[in-house]
Amino acid sequence: MSLRRVDISPIQPDWVPPNCKFQIDDIEQPWTWPMSHFDYVHISHLEGSVAEWPALYAQAFAHIKSGGFVEVKEIDVELCSNHVVYAKKPGKVTKAEE
């Protein structure tokens, strides 16, 4: 198994396992890998740094092999206050409301 980590910033550690490669790239630009290239795409902790989430998801799903997985781990901040009522975002459904 080999792993490839993509980051826009050159913050990679000096030592990594031999099956791990780092690549500096912008995930919001068109991906340069072939379509159906990956078995697994993991997206994590990009909150506040992605302008077009639907475009990122489209690229991730276009680049996984048939039967592959896309895993996304992000936070969802819900504003609340004792003094101000915040309107819900149209179309937003939380898991608890489904």
C-alpha positions in Angstrom: 0.0 0.0 0.0 1.2 3.5 -0.8 0.0 6.8 0.6 0.1 10.3 -1.0 -0.6 13.4 1.1 -1.4 16.6 -0.7 -1.0 20.0 1.1 -0.8 23.5 -0.3 1.9 24.3 2.4 5.3 22.7 2.6 4.9 21.6 6.2 5.8 17.9 5.8 7.9 16.2 8.4 11.5 15.2 7.6 11.0 11.5 8.2 8.1 9.5 6.9 7.5 5.8 6.2 8.9 4.7 2.8 5.4 4.1 1.4 4.3 7.7 2.1 4.8 10.5 -0.4 4.0 14.2 0.0 3.0 16.5 -2.7 2.5 20.3 -2.6 -0.5 21.1 -4.6 -3.8 23.1 -4.5 -6.8 20.8 -4.3 -9.1 23.5 -5.6 -7.3 23.4 -8.9 -8.0 20.7 -11.5 -6.4 17.4 -10.2 -3.6 16.1 -12.4 -4.0 12.4 -11.5 -5.8 10.1 -13.9 -9.5 9.6 -13.4 -10.4 6.5 -11.3 -6.8 6.6 -9.8 -7.4 6.3 -6.1 -8.9 3.6 -3.9 -9.4 6.0 -1.0 -9.5 9.8 -0.8 -9.4 11.3 2.8 -10.4 15.0 3.2 -9.8 16.5 6.6 -9.6 19.8 8.5 -10.0 22.1 5.6 -12.6 24.3 7.3 -12.4 27.9 6.1 -10.0 27.1 3.3 -12.2 25.7 0.5 -14.2 28.1 -1.6 -16.2 25.5 -3.6 -17.0 22.4 -1.7 -19.2 20.8 -4.4 -16.3 21.2 -6.9 -13.8 19.5 -4.5 -16.3 16.6 -3.9 -16.8 16.2 -7.6 -13.0 15.9 -8.2 -12.7 13.5 -5.3 -15.4 11.2 -6.6 -14.1 11.5 -10.2 -10.7 10.3 -9.1 -11.7 7.2 -7.1 -11.8 3.8 -8.5 -15.1 1.9 -8.8 -15.9 0.7 -5.2 -13.5 3.2 -3.7 -14.2 5.5 -0.8 -14.2 9.3 -0.1 -14.0 10.1 3.6 -14.6 13.7 4.8 -13.9 14.8 8.4 -14.8 18.4 9.0 -16.4 20.5 11.8 -19.7 22.2 11.5 -20.0 25.3 13.7 -23.5 26.2 14.7 -23.8 29.8 16.0 -25.9 30.4 19.1 -26.5 33.2 21.5 -28.7 34.0 24.5 -29.2 37.5 23.0 -29.5 37.1 19.2 -31.6 34.6 17.2 -29.6 33.3 14.2 -31.6 32.3 11.2 -31.0 28.8 9.9 -29.2 28.4 6.6 -31.7 27.5 3.9 -31.4 23.9 2.9 -29.2 22.9 5.8 -30.3 19.8 7.5 -28.4 18.3 10.5 -28.2 14.6 11.2 -30.4 15.1 14.3 -33.2 16.6 12.2 -33.3 13.9 9.5 
